[in-house]
Amino acid sequence: MKAHLEKLDPSKNIARYYRISVLPNLFGEWTLHREWGRIGRGGQVRMDLFRSQVEAEGALDTLIHAKQKRKYEKV
């Protein structure tokens, strides 16, 4: 499962992206991979480990909801 969100507001010079995905790793765990930053620039990356796919997807849904509250839109 993955999502790409963007927040654009030219009047405030805002052009941000947020990518998030859930992937299995080689050790039987699940990784929540996040990348964010200004559109057109290199961003920051964070990876969080979860024991199950259900936990990781729950965290993904929570983060998507939080970003949408801050006016990010799915692309």
Backbone as XML, in Angstrom:
<?xml version="1.0"?>
<chain id="A" units="angstrom">
  <residue number="1" name="MET">
    <atom name="N" x="0.847" y="-1.168" z="0.000"/>
    <atom name="CA" x="0.000" y="0.000" z="0.000"/>
    <atom name="C" x="0.898" y="1.238" z="0.000"/>
  </residue>
  <residue number="2" name="LYS">
    <atom name="N" x="0.512" y="2.238" z="-0.809"/>
    <atom name="CA" x="1.300" y="3.465" z="-0.837"/>
    <atom name="C" x="0.423" y="4.647" z="-1.201"/>
  </residue>
  <residue number="3" name="ALA">
    <atom name="N" x="0.933" y="5.844" z="-0.910"/>
    <atom name="CA" x="0.200" y="7.076" z="-1.212"/>
    <atom name="C" x="1.193" y="8.193" z="-1.499"/>
  </residue>
  <residue number="4" name="HIS">
    <atom name="N" x="0.762" y="9.111" z="-2.352"/>
    <atom name="CA" x="1.542" y="10.312" z="-2.663"/>
    <atom name="C" x="0.619" y="11.497" z="-2.434"/>
  </residue>
  <residue number="5" name="LEU">
    <atom name="N" x="1.037" y="12.412" z="-1.564"/>
    <atom name="CA" x="0.226" y="13.589" z="-1.256"/>
    <atom name="C" x="1.027" y="14.850" z="-1.563"/>
  </residue>
  <residue number="6" name="GLU">
    <atom name="N" x="0.305" y="15.904" z="-1.918"/>
    <atom name="CA" x="0.949" y="17.189" z="-2.179"/>
    <atom name="C" x="0.145" y="18.310" z="-1.555"/>
  </residue>
  <residue number="7" name="LYS">
    <atom name="N" x="0.860" y="19.365" z="-1.204"/>
    <atom name="CA" x="0.235" y="20.585" z="-0.690"/>
    <atom name="C" x="0.791" y="21.739" z="-1.511"/>
  </residue>
  <residue number="8" name="LEU">
    <atom name="N" x="-0.101" y="22.412" z="-2.244"/>
    <atom name="CA" x="0.300" y="23.508" z="-3.112"/>
    <atom name="C" x="-0.486" y="24.760" z="-2.765"/>
  </residue>
  <residue number="9" name="ASP">
    <atom name="N" x="0.233" y="25.854" z="-2.571"/>
    <atom name="CA" x="-0.386" y="27.162" z="-2.359"/>
    <atom name="C" x="0.591" y="28.220" z="-2.872"/>
  </residue>
  <residue number="10" name="PRO">
    <atom name="N" x="0.494" y="28.550" z="-4.177"/>
    <atom name="CA" x="1.439" y="29.503" z="-4.767"/>
    <atom name="C" x="1.458" y="30.867" z="-4.075"/>
  </residue>
  <residue number="11" name="SER">
    <atom name="N" x="0.326" y="31.305" z="-3.541"/>
    <atom name="CA" x="0.293" y="32.616" z="-2.888"/>
    <atom name="C" x="1.170" y="32.660" z="-1.632"/>
  </residue>
  <residue number="12" name="LYS">
    <atom name="N" x="1.408" y="31.484" z="-1.030"/>
    <atom name="CA" x="2.253" y="31.397" z="0.166"/>
    <atom name="C" x="3.588" y="30.701" z="-0.124"/>
  </residue>
  <residue number="13" name="ASN">
    <atom name="N" x="3.863" y="30.462" z="-1.423"/>
    <atom name="CA" x="5.092" y="29.796" z="-1.850"/>
    <atom name="C" x="5.234" y="28.407" z="-1.215"/>
  </residue>
  <residue number="14" name="ILE">
    <atom name="N" x="4.122" y="27.681" z="-1.138"/>
    <atom name="CA" x="4.119" y="26.334" z="-0.572"/>
    <atom name="C" x="4.000" y="25.317" z="-1.703"/>
  </residue>
  <residue number="15" name="ALA">
    <atom name="N" x="4.943" y="24.398" z="-1.780"/>
    <atom name="CA" x="4.935" y="23.306" z="-2.754"/>
    <atom name="C" x="5.608" y="22.112" z="-2.086"/>
  </residue>
  <residue number="16" name="ARG">
    <atom name="N" x="4.827" y="21.319" z="-1.375"/>
    <atom name="CA" x="5.377" y="20.209" z="-0.592"/>
    <atom name="C" x="4.818" y="18.871" z="-1.069"/>
  </residue>
  <residue number="17" name="TYR">
    <atom name="N" x="5.591" y="17.831" z="-0.851"/>
    <atom name="CA" x="5.113" y="16.480" z="-1.146"/>
    <atom name="C" x="5.343" y="15.583" z="0.064"/>
  </residue>
  <residue number="18" name="TYR">
    <atom name="N" x="4.600" y="14.481" z="0.087"/>
    <atom name="CA" x="4.722" y="13.496" z="1.156"/>
    <atom name="C" x="4.411" y="12.143" z="0.531"/>
  </residue>
  <residue number="19" name="ARG">
    <atom name="N" x="5.384" y="11.250" z="0.507"/>
    <atom name="CA" x="5.189" y="9.898" z="-0.011"/>
    <atom name="C" x="5.287" y="8.920" z="1.142"/>
  </residue>
  <residue number="20" name="ILE">
    <atom name="N" x="4.396" y="7.956" z="1.128"/>
    <atom name="CA" x="4.384" y="6.981" z="2.215"/>
    <atom name="C" x="4.023" y="5.612" z="1.645"/>
  </residue>
  <residue number="21" name="SER">
    <atom name="N" x="4.711" y="4.571" z="2.118"/>
    <atom name="CA" x="4.426" y="3.221" z="1.641"/>
    <atom name="C" x="4.736" y="2.199" z="2.727"/>
  </residue>
  <residue number="22" name="VAL">
    <atom name="N" x="4.107" y="1.047" z="2.596"/>
    <atom name="CA" x="4.330" y="-0.080" z="3.506"/>
    <atom name="C" x="4.937" y="-1.207" z="2.680"/>
  </residue>
  <residue number="23" name="LEU">
    <atom name="N" x="6.110" y="-1.682" z="3.115"/>
    <atom name="CA" x="6.832" y="-2.717" z="2.385"/>
    <atom name="C" x="7.383" y="-3.765" z="3.347"/>
  </residue>
  <residue number="24" name="PRO">
    <atom name="N" x="7.441" y="-5.043" z="2.918"/>
    <atom name="CA" x="8.082" y="-6.055" z="3.763"/>
    <atom name="C" x="9.601" y="-5.932" z="3.642"/>
  </residue>
  <residue number="25" name="ASN">
    <atom name="N" x="10.307" y="-6.318" z="4.704"/>
    <atom name="CA" x="11.770" y="-6.347" z="4.611"/>
    <atom name="C" x="12.243" y="-7.798" z="4.639"/>
  </residue>
  <residue number="26" name="LEU">
    <atom name="N" x="13.527" y="-8.001" z="4.603"/>
    <atom name="CA" x="14.082" y="-9.358" z="4.519"/>
    <atom name="C" x="14.008" y="-10.135" z="5.827"/>
  </residue>
  <residue number="27" name="PHE">
    <atom name="N" x="13.638" y="-9.489" z="6.911"/>
    <atom name="CA" x="13.636" y="-10.129" z="8.222"/>
    <atom name="C" x="12.235" y="-10.449" z="8.729"/>
  </residue>
  <residue number="28" name="GLY">
    <atom name="N" x="11.239" y="-10.411" z="7.843"/>
    <atom name="CA" x="9.875" y="-10.746" z="8.223"/>
    <atom name="C" x="9.120" y="-9.622" z="8.900"/>
  </residue>
  <residue number="29" name="GLU">
    <atom name="N" x="9.699" y="-8.439" z="8.921"/>
    <atom name="CA" x="9.027" y="-7.282" z="9.502"/>
    <atom name="C" x="8.462" y="-6.428" z="8.372"/>
  </residue>
  <residue number="30" name="TRP">
    <atom name="N" x="7.689" y="-5.418" z="8.751"/>
    <atom name="CA" x="7.101" y="-4.501" z="7.781"/>
    <atom name="C" x="7.658" y="-3.109" z="8.017"/>
  </residue>
  <residue number="31" name="THR">
    <atom name="N" x="7.984" y="-2.428" z="6.940"/>
    <atom name="CA" x="8.585" y="-1.101" z="7.005"/>
    <atom name="C" x="7.602" y="-0.057" z="6.503"/>
  </residue>
  <residue number="32" name="LEU">
    <atom name="N" x="7.424" y="0.983" z="7.308"/>
    <atom name="CA" x="6.653" y="2.150" z="6.890"/>
    <atom name="C" x="7.682" y="3.172" z="6.418"/>
  </residue>
  <residue number="33" name="HIS">
    <atom name="N" x="7.739" y="3.386" z="5.116"/>
    <atom name="CA" x="8.741" y="4.256" z="4.498"/>
    <atom name="C" x="8.087" y="5.594" z="4.181"/>
  </residue>
  <residue number="34" name="ARG">
    <atom name="N" x="8.662" y="6.679" z="4.715"/>
    <atom name="CA" x="8.136" y="8.030" z="4.482"/>
    <atom name="C" x="9.206" y="8.891" z="3.842"/>
  </residue>
  <residue number="35" name="GLU">
    <atom name="N" x="8.775" y="9.714" z="2.903"/>
    <atom name="CA" x="9.672" y="10.684" z="2.277"/>
    <atom name="C" x="8.896" y="11.980" z="2.116"/>
  </residue>
  <residue number="36" name="TRP">
    <atom name="N" x="9.527" y="13.108" z="2.481"/>
    <atom name="CA" x="8.829" y="14.385" z="2.386"/>
    <atom name="C" x="9.811" y="15.500" z="2.087"/>
  </residue>
  <residue number="37" name="GLY">
    <atom name="N" x="9.269" y="16.600" z="1.554"/>
    <atom name="CA" x="10.105" y="17.761" z="1.277"/>
    <atom name="C" x="9.433" y="18.705" z="0.297"/>
  </residue>
  <residue number="38" name="ARG">
    <atom name="N" x="10.211" y="19.618" z="-0.245"/>
    <atom name="CA" x="9.711" y="20.575" z="-1.228"/>
    <atom name="C" x="9.721" y="19.913" z="-2.605"/>
  </residue>
  <residue number="39" name="ILE">
    <atom name="N" x="8.685" y="20.127" z="-3.380"/>
    <atom name="CA" x="8.602" y="19.557" z="-4.720"/>
    <atom name="C" x="9.778" y="20.074" z="-5.546"/>
  </residue>
  <residue number="40" name="GLY">
    <atom name="N" x="10.468" y="19.154" z="-6.218"/>
    <atom name="CA" x="11.614" y="19.513" z="-7.039"/>
    <atom name="C" x="12.944" y="19.477" z="-6.307"/>
  </residue>
  <residue number="41" name="ARG">
    <atom name="N" x="12.920" y="19.167" z="-5.038"/>
    <atom name="CA" x="14.145" y="19.102" z="-4.224"/>
    <atom name="C" x="14.252" y="17.727" z="-3.583"/>
  </residue>
  <residue number="42" name="GLY">
    <atom name="N" x="15.441" y="17.403" z="-3.141"/>
    <atom name="CA" x="15.628" y="16.181" z="-2.374"/>
    <atom name="C" x="14.949" y="16.333" z="-1.024"/>
  </residue>
  <residue number="43" name="GLY">
    <atom name="N" x="14.393" y="15.265" z="-0.535"/>
    <atom name="CA" x="13.667" y="15.350" z="0.726"/>
    <atom name="C" x="14.321" y="14.552" z="1.828"/>
  </residue>
  <residue number="44" name="GLN">
    <atom name="N" x="13.599" y="14.423" z="2.900"/>
    <atom name="CA" x="14.045" y="13.625" z="4.032"/>
    <atom name="C" x="13.347" y="12.273" z="3.984"/>
  </residue>
  <residue number="45" name="VAL">
    <atom name="N" x="13.967" y="11.283" z="4.609"/>
    <atom name="CA" x="13.425" y="9.924" z="4.615"/>
    <atom name="C" x="13.413" y="9.402" z="6.038"/>
  </residue>
  <residue number="46" name="ARG">
    <atom name="N" x="12.357" y="8.673" z="6.349"/>
    <atom name="CA" x="12.274" y="8.013" z="7.653"/>
    <atom name="C" x="11.650" y="6.637" z="7.442"/>
  </residue>
  <residue number="47" name="MET">
    <atom name="N" x="12.183" y="5.625" z="8.125"/>
    <atom name="CA" x="11.636" y="4.278" z="8.054"/>
    <atom name="C" x="11.344" y="3.786" z="9.464"/>
  </residue>
  <residue number="48" name="ASP">
    <atom name="N" x="10.128" y="3.293" z="9.660"/>
    <atom name="CA" x="9.715" y="2.739" z="10.946"/>
    <atom name="C" x="9.382" y="1.267" z="10.747"/>
  </residue>
  <residue number="49" name="LEU">
    <atom name="N" x="9.783" y="0.425" z="11.696"/>
    <atom name="CA" x="9.539" y="-1.014" z="11.610"/>
    <atom name="C" x="8.314" y="-1.414" z="12.422"/>
  </residue>
  <residue number="50" name="PHE">
    <atom name="N" x="7.567" y="-2.393" z="11.877"/>
    <atom name="CA" x="6.395" y="-2.944" z="12.547"/>
    <atom name="C" x="6.447" y="-4.462" z="12.446"/>
  </residue>
  <residue number="51" name="ARG">
    <atom name="N" x="5.873" y="-5.120" z="13.421"/>
    <atom name="CA" x="5.880" y="-6.585" z="13.435"/>
    <atom name="C" x="4.887" y="-7.187" z="12.449"/>
  </residue>
  <residue number="52" name="SER">
    <atom name="N" x="3.811" y="-6.462" z="12.144"/>
    <atom name="CA" x="2.807" y="-7.015" z="11.235"/>
    <atom name="C" x="2.389" y="-5.985" z="10.190"/>
  </residue>
  <residue number="53" name="GLN">
    <atom name="N" x="1.859" y="-6.497" z="9.102"/>
    <atom name="CA" x="1.370" y="-5.636" z="8.028"/>
    <atom name="C" x="0.177" y="-4.806" z="8.502"/>
  </residue>
  <residue number="54" name="VAL">
    <atom name="N" x="-0.658" y="-5.387" z="9.341"/>
    <atom name="CA" x="-1.840" y="-4.684" z="9.854"/>
    <atom name="C" x="-1.427" y="-3.451" z="10.665"/>
  </residue>
  <residue number="55" name="GLU">
    <atom name="N" x="-0.427" y="-3.602" z="11.527"/>
    <atom name="CA" x="0.063" y="-2.461" z="12.321"/>
    <atom name="C" x="0.628" y="-1.368" z="11.415"/>
  </residue>
  <residue number="56" name="ALA">
    <atom name="N" x="1.420" y="-1.768" z="10.429"/>
    <atom name="CA" x="2.044" y="-0.797" z="9.524"/>
    <atom name="C" x="0.991" y="-0.057" z="8.710"/>
  </residue>
  <residue number="57" name="GLU">
    <atom name="N" x="-0.008" y="-0.765" z="8.209"/>
    <atom name="CA" x="-1.057" y="-0.117" z="7.421"/>
    <atom name="C" x="-1.937" y="0.771" z="8.291"/>
  </residue>
  <residue number="58" name="GLY">
    <atom name="N" x="-2.113" y="0.411" z="9.553"/>
    <atom name="CA" x="-2.837" y="1.280" z="10.480"/>
    <atom name="C" x="-2.102" y="2.597" z="10.685"/>
  </residue>
  <residue number="59" name="ALA">
    <atom name="N" x="-0.784" y="2.520" z="10.831"/>
    <atom name="CA" x="0.029" y="3.733" z="10.976"/>
    <atom name="C" x="-0.013" y="4.559" z="9.695"/>
  </residue>
  <residue number="60" name="LEU">
    <atom name="N" x="0.008" y="3.895" z="8.545"/>
    <atom name="CA" x="-0.082" y="4.594" z="7.263"/>
    <atom name="C" x="-1.394" y="5.364" z="7.167"/>
  </residue>
  <residue number="61" name="ASP">
    <atom name="N" x="-2.500" y="4.718" z="7.494"/>
    <atom name="CA" x="-3.810" y="5.382" z="7.454"/>
    <atom name="C" x="-3.863" y="6.578" z="8.399"/>
  </residue>
  <residue number="62" name="THR">
    <atom name="N" x="-3.290" y="6.436" z="9.580"/>
    <atom name="CA" x="-3.262" y="7.535" z="10.553"/>
    <atom name="C" x="-2.476" y="8.724" z="10.009"/>
  </residue>
  <residue number="63" name="LEU">
    <atom name="N" x="-1.320" y="8.458" z="9.399"/>
    <atom name="CA" x="-0.501" y="9.535" z="8.842"/>
    <atom name="C" x="-1.183" y="10.220" z="7.661"/>
  </residue>
  <residue number="64" name="ILE">
    <atom name="N" x="-1.832" y="9.443" z="6.802"/>
    <atom name="CA" x="-2.552" y="10.035" z="5.668"/>
    <atom name="C" x="-3.657" y="10.945" z="6.176"/>
  </residue>
  <residue number="65" name="HIS">
    <atom name="N" x="-4.399" y="10.479" z="7.162"/>
    <atom name="CA" x="-5.481" y="11.296" z="7.731"/>
    <atom name="C" x="-4.932" y="12.596" z="8.322"/>
  </residue>
  <residue number="66" name="ALA">
    <atom name="N" x="-3.818" y="12.515" z="9.038"/>
    <atom name="CA" x="-3.210" y="13.710" z="9.643"/>
    <atom name="C" x="-2.756" y="14.696" z="8.567"/>
  </residue>
  <residue number="67" name="LYS">
    <atom name="N" x="-2.176" y="14.194" z="7.491"/>
    <atom name="CA" x="-1.730" y="15.076" z="6.406"/>
    <atom name="C" x="-2.922" y="15.718" z="5.692"/>
  </residue>
  <residue number="68" name="GLN">
    <atom name="N" x="-3.994" y="14.967" z="5.511"/>
    <atom name="CA" x="-5.171" y="15.533" z="4.855"/>
    <atom name="C" x="-5.817" y="16.617" z="5.712"/>
  </residue>
  <residue number="69" name="LYS">
    <atom name="N" x="-5.712" y="16.506" z="7.014"/>
    <atom name="CA" x="-6.199" y="17.572" z="7.894"/>
    <atom name="C" x="-5.397" y="18.848" z="7.696"/>
  </residue>
  <residue number="70" name="ARG">
    <atom name="N" x="-4.139" y="18.706" z="7.263"/>
    <atom name="CA" x="-3.262" y="19.861" z="7.024"/>
    <atom name="C" x="-3.285" y="20.289" z="5.561"/>
  </residue>
  <residue number="71" name="LYS">
    <atom name="N" x="-4.355" y="19.922" z="4.843"/>
    <atom name="CA" x="-4.605" y="20.369" z="3.460"/>
    <atom name="C" x="-3.739" y="19.686" z="2.403"/>
  </residue>
  <residue number="72" name="TYR">
    <atom name="N" x="-3.124" y="18.559" z="2.721"/>
    <atom name="CA" x="-2.447" y="17.772" z="1.697"/>
    <atom name="C" x="-3.515" y="17.009" z="0.932"/>
  </residue>
  <residue number="73" name="GLU">
    <atom name="N" x="-3.317" y="16.847" z="-0.382"/>
    <atom name="CA" x="-4.268" y="16.127" z="-1.221"/>
    <atom name="C" x="-3.572" y="14.959" z="-1.903"/>
  </residue>
  <residue number="74" name="LYS">
    <atom name="N" x="-4.298" y="13.840" z="-2.050"/>
    <atom name="CA" x="-3.744" y="12.687" z="-2.759"/>
    <atom name="C" x="-3.606" y="13.022" z="-4.238"/>
  </residue>
  <residue number="75" name="VAL">
    <atom name="N" x="-2.502" y="12.556" z="-4.807"/>
    <atom name="CA" x="-2.240" y="12.798" z="-6.232"/>
    <atom name="C" x="-2.346" y="11.482" z="-6.966"/>
  </residue>
</chain>
